[in-house]
């Protein structure tokens, strides 16, 4: 049950990103972080994404509560 919820939220997040940016290689995204990015790059991206993730998580919680 939890894994289904996680899968659904990840799918919603990737769909959201895909609606903003065309040409995303979702297969590559599914393999994890890009190899050419350093640990510092990944930390900076994560920090920049934190607020959007919180907002999106709040939206997903509301969706699941209303189901």
N, C-alpha and C positions, 0 to 999 in steps of 0.2 A: 504493500500500500504506500509506504513512504517513497519507495523508488519510483512508483508511478507518478506521485506528486512532483518529485524532483525532475523526472523526465518531462513532464508537462510544463513546468516552469522554465526549464532550460530551453525547451522548444519555443515557448513564448518569447523568451529573451532573444534567441537567435532570429526568430521571425521579426521581432522589433528591429534588430540591427539590420537585417536584410531589407527592411522597408526604408531604411535611411541610406544604405550604401549598396550599389549594384556590384555584381561581379565577385561576391564573396565566395571563396572556396570552402564550403561547409565541411567537406571531407577533411581538408587540412585543419580546420578549426577543431574537429573532433579528435585529431591526433595530439592536441595539446599546444603548448607555447611554440612559437616560431624559433627555430634553432639559431637564427642569426641575432636574436635579441639577447642582451646580457641580463643578468639578474637585476641590475639596477634599472634597466629598461622595463622589465616586467613589473618591478615594484612601482615605478612611476606610472605605468599604465593602470595598474591596480588602484593606486591612489586616486588617479583621475576618474576612474570608473565607479568609485565607492558611492558617491552621492546618487548617481543614476541607478545603481544597483539597489540602493535603499528605496528609492521611489518606485522602481519596478516591482520590488518584493512586496511593497505595501499594496500595489495594484493587484498582484497575484493572490495575496491573502484575501483581499476583498472578493475576488472572483470565486475562490474556492469556498468561502463562507456562504456565498449566495447560491451555490449550486445545489 
